[in-house]
Amino acid sequence: MQKIQLALVLPETAAIVAASIQVDTLETDCGTDAAKDIEHDRTSVERWLLSYASYYENEGYQLNKFLSDVVTHGCASGIIGSLIYTHECISFYDRFESDIWDLISDHLDCSGMTFGQFIDGFRDMSADCVESFKNMLAWFAVETVALKLWDENDAR
């Protein structure tokens, strides 16, 4: 693994955000590796989301419907009750920071986007401080993982 330091200045707010990311030099699978379907190969964020979704399954809410709602409406809708408030999202980000940056790296590799283009996608959101930035990345991670799991369930 190679460690990269980034300093980020968002032009609208001139907030400086420093982030360390771990970049795996191995080629990413872009979601094509069938072995990822094995539970122990799941990322921590995937395990967290499946565990969270299991509560809804116990209440009669089908996993695919839950994942569809996360993908369709996003975390901003409040579908993930434990990621509504900024302090909850910051805790989530801090807990899963490495996995979140791995997801971003995979997303950039698969989409061909640059990091700057990725960040520009958040321009319409208020990223005026480190806390807001972490909040957006936490939501990105959950929504990205929900889409992956939803695609996997649809394929079955």
Secondary structure by P-SEA (a helix, b strand, c coil): cbbbbbbbbcccccbbbbbbbbbccccccccccccccccccccaaaaaaaaaaaaaaaacccaaaaaaaaaacccccccccccccaaaaaaaaaacaaaaaaaaaaaaaaacccaaaaaaaacccccccaaaaaaaaaaaaaaaaaaaaaaaaaac
